[in-house]
Amino acid sequence: MLACIPAHALAQQLNSPRKTETNVSTAATQRNDELSLAGLRPGRDDMSKAERLFRRPSATKYDGTNKIWQDPCRHQLLSIIPDPNGTIQEVRVAQTNVNSASTDACASAAESHSRDSHSRWITGHGLVIGDACSRVVALYGQPGSRGPSTKDGQQLELLYYAFDWAGPEVPQVMAVLCTPERNAKPGRVVEITLAAPSL
C-alpha cells in the first residue's frame, strides 16, 4: 500500500518556518533545485507526455485522478496526480513490497534495461530509490525541514525541500522519505515526491 504525503501537507510545509540562515548558507555551495521526476515536470507537463513515456497506467486509485504504474521487478511504483485539465501536479516514485512478476520476466527486463522506461524513474539530478539518504543532502543541500515520518508502520525520516530560492521559474517542492540509519548502515531513499506548490 502506498503511503501518500497529502498534497495539503506539502503546501503547508512550503509556508512553515525555515531553517536558520546559517544552515542555508552552509549548504549554499552544494544545493541544487529540482525540475523533474521520471522525466516529468509538475505544473508544466501533462498526462499525454506521461503516457508517451510509460504507456497507459496499470492502475487508478481512489477518485480516479491518481494514475499508477508498477514495476514489480524493481519493487517500485510511479504515481501521478493531474489536475482536471490533465496538467501534472504531483509525481511520486516509491518502493513497494508487491512482487507479482516471475523470475524469467524480471531477467528478460534486466536484459533490455537500456530500453526499459522504468529505469527513468529518477530525478533530474539522478536521485533514485535505494540511494543512501546522505546522497539527497549531497545533491540538494540541507532540507528546509527534516523530521520523523512513517509508512506502513515503518519509522522513516522525511526531508522536505522548497525550491523557491531558485526563482519563479522553479516552483517545485520535493519530499524524500528515507529509512533511518541503523547499526552503522546508512539510511536509504524509499520514496521521492515532486509537486507543484499550489496543491
N, C-alpha and C positions, 0 to 999 in steps of 0.2 A: 504494500500500500504506500502510495506517495504521500509524504507529509509536506504540505504546502505552507509556505510563509504567506499569510494573507496579504493581498495587494494593499489593503489599507494600512497594514503594519509596516510595509516598506515605505509607504508615503509618510507615515508618522516618523519613521527613522530619519527621513530627509529633514524634518523640522526639529529633530531632537538636538540637545546640546552637543557641540563638537568637542573633540579633544583640544587641549591647550595648544596655543601657537607653537610652544616649544616642541611638542610631539610632532606637529605637522612639519615644522622646519627641519627636524631631524630626518624625516623621510622624504623631504622635498627632492633630493638628488636622485632618488630611486623610484619615485612614484610614476605610474602611467595611468592614463584614462583607458576605459574600455568601451569600444563601439559595438562589438558584435559577439554573439554566441551561436555556435553551429552555423556560422555564415549568415546570420540574420541580425538585423539592426532594429531593435524595438523603437516604435514611434515613426519609423521610416518605411520598412519593408512590409509587404502584405502576404496573405496566405498563399497567393498564387506562386510566389517565389519559394515558399516552404515546400509546396507540392512539386515544384520543378526539381528542387534539390533532393527531396526524400520520398517522392510519390505521395499517395494518399495516406492519411494517418491510419494506424491499425486499431485505434480506439478513440472514443469520445467520452468525456467524463462529465458527470453532474448535469448541468443545464444545456449541454451541447456545445459550449464555447471552448472548452479545454480539449485541444487536439493532442493525441498522444501517439508517438512512435516507440516501438520497443526493439531492443537489441538483446535477445536472451543470451547470445554467445558472450557478450561483454558485460552482461548483467547491468544494463543501463536502459534508461528511458529518456525520451525527449518530449517535453510538454510545451505547447504553445497556446497562449491565450490572445486571440484577436479581439478588437472592438467590433461593434455591429457593422462597420464598414469594411471589415476584413484587414485593417491595419494591425500588425502585431504589436501588442502591448507588453508581453512578457514571454521570455524564453527560459526554460529550465531544463537542465540536464542533471539526472540523479542516478545514483547507484540503486539497484533493485535486487531482491533476492530471487525473483522469478527466473526459472531456467527451464523452458519447455523445448529448447532446441536439442536435437540429437548431436552426439559427438561428431558424427560424419558431417552433418550440416555445418557445424562450427569449424571443422577442419577445412571444409570447402571455402567457407567465408574467409578464413585466415589466408588461404592461398591466393584469394582475389582481393587482398587487403587494399591494394592501391586503387581498386575500382569501387571499394566499399564506401558509400556515402556516410555511413555511421562513424567512420574514422574522422569525420569533420565535426564531430560534436565537441568542439573545443572553443575557447575564447580567441579573440583576435591576437592576443599575446601568447597563445599556446598553452594555457592552463587546461588541464584535463582531469576527469575523475580519477582518483587514485594517486595524484601528485601529493607530495609532502605539503602539509599546511604551511610550512616555512616558505615554500615557493610562492604562495599567494602574496606574502609580505615582500618577498624579493622582487616580484613583478610590479606590484601596485602600491608599495609603501605601507605605512601603518594605516589600519582601517579607521574610519570615523568613529566607529564603536565596535566593541568586542565583548562577548559575554556568553554565558551558558545557554544551551538550547537542547531540545530533544527531538527525536524522530523515531517513531515506533517504539517508544520507551527507552531508546538508547540515548545516553548522555553525549551531547555534542557541543561544539563551540561554533558560535556564529560570528563571522567577520562581515561588517557592513561598510560599503563604500558609496559615497555620493560624489559624482564627478563634476559637480557644478563649478569647481575651481578651474576646470579646463575651458570654461566659456560657454556661451549659449548654444553652440553647435554640438555640445556633448552633454545632453540632459540625463543620460542613463544613471541608474543606481544599480549596484550589484551586491548580492548577498551570497556568501560562501559558507557552507557547513562543513566542518572537519571533525573527525574523531579526535578525542583528547590524546595528548602524549602520555604514554604509559610504559613503565619499565624500560626507560631509555629508548623506546621506539617512537618515531615521530608520528604526529597526528596525520591523517590522510583526508584529502578532499572527497566528500561523498555527495555533495550537491552544489550546483552553481546556478544562480538565478540572475538574469539581467533584465531590467524592466525600465519602462518609461516612468518617470516620477509622478506623472499626472494620475496614476492609478490610486 
